């Protein structure tokens, strides 16, 4: 019996290893590890800096949400990223998002429109939420419709978030499907076709005049993307 089990186990491990290696093919770094070439800051006045292999966002008093946006737009893709956030700071990762140089009227679904101010980043956001509700990995529609898929009915994903430590996101966008995982645990599963392509951005949430949050930071590293056909 043991002789039969061991080869089967080894085959299973080999297949798992092959699948994992195959899944990693085609990924490219979104951040070159040297400078912020290919990114542009929009919105508020929070700062972004490079420390080693990390992009570090630092909150600033009395400024709105700030976003470090890719100059390139992405449609269907898989994004993998590690992040660490101060427990007092809210953050997020924008996907398929937009920003305009002038005020513009935009569609928000169901025949409705909304005036979007110039330089206001808007669109899907994968939430980074260290608060007690623990909705990290949920999908929020920044500056448009609000929450589209929170984690209030997904306790396993809520428990997967590691406070004051590094966490890992996998974000998959395929057509009208947006799915997220936090530390390997399935989080959001959204069907929404409002925006099919847009920018990716790293958010530092506004903190208003709360001096206890001044200088709090969020860090990102190992930012890898695989564009899908």
C-alpha positions in Angstrom: 0.0 0.0 0.0 2.8 2.4 1.0 4.6 1.8 -2.4 1.4 2.9 -4.2 0.8 6.0 -2.0 4.3 7.4 -2.3 4.5 7.6 -6.1 1.0 9.1 -6.2 2.0 11.7 -3.6 5.1 12.6 -5.5 3.1 13.0 -8.7 0.7 15.2 -6.9 3.5 17.4 -5.6 5.1 17.6 -9.0 1.8 18.6 -10.6 1.3 21.3 -8.0 4.8 22.6 -8.5 4.3 22.7 -12.3 1.0 24.5 -11.9 2.5 27.1 -9.6 5.5 27.7 -11.9 3.2 27.9 -14.9 1.0 30.4 -13.1 4.0 32.7 -12.5 4.9 32.9 -16.2 4.3 36.1 -18.0 4.4 38.4 -14.9 6.3 41.7 -15.1 7.2 44.2 -12.4 4.9 47.2 -12.3 7.6 49.1 -10.3 11.2 49.1 -11.6 12.7 49.2 -8.1 14.7 52.3 -8.8 12.4 55.3 -9.3 8.8 56.2 -9.9 9.1 56.4 -13.7 5.8 55.3 -15.3 3.8 56.7 -12.4 2.1 60.1 -11.8 0.7 61.5 -8.5 -2.9 62.8 -8.6 -5.3 64.1 -6.0 -3.9 65.2 -2.7 -0.4 66.0 -1.3 0.5 62.9 0.5 4.1 61.8 -0.4 5.5 58.7 -2.1 9.1 57.6 -1.7 11.3 54.6 -2.4 12.9 52.7 0.4 14.8 49.7 -0.7 12.5 47.6 -2.8 9.4 49.3 -1.4 7.1 52.2 -2.4 6.2 54.1 0.8 3.2 56.4 1.0 3.0 58.9 3.9 -0.1 60.6 5.0 -0.3 64.4 5.2 -2.7 66.7 7.2 -5.5 68.6 5.4 -5.3 67.1 2.0 -7.7 64.8 0.1 -7.1 61.2 -1.0 -3.8 60.9 -2.9 -3.0 58.4 -5.6 0.2 57.3 -7.3 -1.1 56.2 -10.7 0.4 54.2 -13.6 0.6 56.2 -16.8 -0.5 53.1 -18.7 -4.0 51.7 -18.7 -4.7 48.0 -18.1 -7.8 46.0 -19.0 -7.7 42.2 -18.3 -4.8 41.3 -16.0 -3.6 39.5 -12.8 -2.0 41.8 -10.2 0.0 40.5 -7.3 1.3 42.8 -4.6 2.5 42.7 -1.0 1.5 45.6 1.3 1.9 46.7 4.9 -0.3 49.4 6.4 -0.2 51.4 9.7 -3.2 50.2 11.8 -4.4 53.9 11.9 -4.4 54.5 8.2 -6.8 53.5 5.4 -5.6 52.8 1.9 -6.3 50.9 -1.2 -5.3 49.8 -4.7 -7.1 51.3 -7.6 -7.8 49.2 -10.7 -9.4 50.1 -14.1 -9.6 53.7 -12.8 -9.7 57.1 -14.5 -8.5 60.7 -13.9 -9.2 63.7 -16.0 -7.3 67.0 -16.6 -10.6 69.0 -16.6 -14.1 68.6 -14.9 -16.1 66.0 -16.7 -19.6 64.4 -16.6 -19.3 60.6 -16.3 -21.7 57.7 -16.5 -22.1 55.8 -13.2 -24.6 53.1 -14.4 -28.4 52.8 -14.7 -28.5 55.8 -16.9 -27.1 58.1 -14.2 -24.3 60.6 -14.5 -22.0 62.4 -12.1 -19.8 65.4 -12.3 -16.2 64.4 -11.7 -13.7 67.1 -10.7 -10.4 67.4 -12.5 -7.5 65.4 -11.0 -10.0 63.2 -9.0 -9.1 59.6 -9.4 -12.2 57.4 -9.5 -13.0 53.8 -10.2 -12.7 50.3 -8.7 -10.6 50.1 -5.5 -9.4 47.0 -3.7 -9.7 48.2 -0.1 -6.9 48.1 2.4 -8.7 48.3 5.7 -6.9 47.7 9.1 -10.0 48.8 11.1 -12.1 46.5 13.2 -14.5 45.7 10.3 -11.5 44.2 8.4 -12.8 44.7 4.8 -9.3 44.4 3.2 -9.8 42.8 -0.2 -13.3 44.2 -0.6 -14.1 46.3 -3.7 -15.1 49.9 -3.3 -16.1 52.2 -6.2 -14.0 55.3 -5.4 -15.8 58.6 -6.0 -18.6 56.9 -8.0 -21.0 54.3 -6.3 -19.4 53.4 -3.0 -19.2 49.7 -1.8 -19.8 47.1 -4.5 -18.5 44.0 -2.6 -17.5 44.3 1.0 -16.5 41.4 3.2 -19.2 41.5 5.9 -20.4 38.1 4.8 -16.9 36.6 4.3 -15.5 36.0 7.8 -12.6 33.8 6.4 -11.3 36.7 4.3 -11.7 39.1 7.2 -9.7 36.8 9.5 -6.9 36.4 6.8 -5.7 40.0 7.2 -2.6 40.4 9.3 -2.5 43.5 11.4 0.7 45.6 11.3 2.4 43.0 9.1 2.9 42.2 5.4 -0.1 40.9 3.5 -0.5 39.6 -0.1 -3.1 40.4 -2.7 -4.0 38.6 -5.9 -6.4 40.6 -8.1 -7.8 39.2 -11.3 -9.7 41.2 -13.9 -11.3 39.3 -16.7 -14.0 40.9 -18.7 -16.8 41.9 -16.2 -15.3 39.7 -13.5 -13.1 41.1 -10.7 -11.9 38.7 -8.1 -9.5 39.2 -5.1 -7.6 37.0 -2.7 -6.0 38.1 0.6 -3.1 35.9 1.8 -4.5 33.1 -0.4 -8.0 33.3 0.9 -10.8 34.2 -1.6 -12.2 37.7 -0.8 -14.3 39.6 -3.3 -16.1 38.1 -6.4 -17.7 40.9 -8.4 -19.5 41.0 -11.7 -19.5 44.6 -13.0 -19.0 45.9 -16.5 -19.0 49.7 -15.9 -15.3 50.1 -16.7 -13.3 47.7 -18.7 -9.9 49.4 -18.7 -8.0 52.0 -16.7 -5.2 53.0 -14.4 -3.7 51.1 -11.5 -3.0 53.3 -8.5 -1.7 53.2 -4.9 -3.8 55.2 -2.5 -2.9 57.1 0.6 -6.3 58.0 2.2 -6.9 61.6 3.4 -6.7 62.0 7.2 -8.3 65.4 7.6 -6.9 67.3 10.6 -6.3 64.2 12.7 -2.8 64.8 14.0 -2.6 61.3 15.5 -2.5 60.0 11.9 -0.1 62.5 10.5 2.9 60.7 9.0 1.3 57.2 9.1 2.5 55.0 6.2 1.5 52.3 3.8 4.1 50.2 2.0 3.9 48.2 -1.2 6.5 45.8 -2.7 6.7 42.9 -5.1 4.2 44.6 -7.5 3.8 42.2 -10.4 1.3 42.2 -13.3 0.4 39.7 -16.0 -1.6 41.1 -18.8 -4.2 38.7 -20.2 -5.1 38.3 -23.9 
